[in-house]
Amino acid sequence: MPRISAFYGIVITMYYADHSPPHFHARYGEFQAQIEISSGRILNGHLPNRAAQLVDEWCQLHRGELAADWDLAIAERPLVRIDPLP
């Protein structure tokens, strides 16, 4: 599962040829969640409130890049790393 970004202890990854809806995975310590790209909504799993807020902020800033990486992942092509939060 390629790592596409990391910030404040949060690791963002995306699976190749994954199922819909378009989403990414966020891991923070022992917590994991699948986040829908279009809405930033947690589909499965759980993150602590502060980590969830940071992931949502990052998702809003990089929604277009996430969608482009999703298309690459579905085509099983190399993903592009996305800048972390400052």
N, C-alpha and C positions, 0 to 999 in steps of 0.2 A: 504494500500500500504506500504509494509515494507521498512524502511529506511536502506540502506546498507552502507552508508558512509556520512560524513559531514566534510567540511573543508572551511575555509575562508568565512563563511556565506552561502556556497553552500550546499544544501541538495540533496543527490542522493537516489533515490528510484526505485523500480521495482514492477510492478503489477504481480499478479499471473494470469496464463492462459491468457497472453496478446497476441496480434496479431503479426505476422511477419512484417518486419524483426526483428531479435533480437535487442533490444534496452533497454535503461534505461531512467529515467526521472531526470532532474536537475532543481532545483528551487533556485533562487537567488532573494530575496526580492519579488517584484511583477512579476518578469520574470520567465518563465517556458519554457523548451524545452525537446523534445524527441531526444535522441542521439543514432545513430546506433553504435552497439558495434564493428563491423568489421572495420569500417572506421573512427569512431569518428565524422561523419558528422551529423549536425543538420537536423533532418527529419521534425520536426514541432516546431513552437514556435521561441523564440528569447532569447538570453542572451547578456548582455553587452560584449563588446570585451574582456576585461580582464577576466571576469568570464568564457567566452567561451574558452579562452586560457588555463585557469587552469583546466577546465573540460577535454579538449583535452589531456593535459599533464597527468592527472590522468588516463584517459581512456587508453592511450598508455602503462602506467605502469602496469595496472591491467586488460588488455584485456582477458587473460585466466581465471581469477577469475570471471570477468563479464559473460563470456560465460558459466562457470560452474553454476553461480547463475541463468542465464537465463534457463538452463536445469532444475534446481530445481524449478523455478517458474512455468514453463510449467507443471511439474509433481505435482504442488501444494504442494511442500515440503518446510520446513523452509529454508530460505536463510542464507547465511554466510556473516557476516559483512566484509567489505573490508577496509583496512587501508586508512586513509586520506593522502593527501599530507603533507609532513613535514612542 
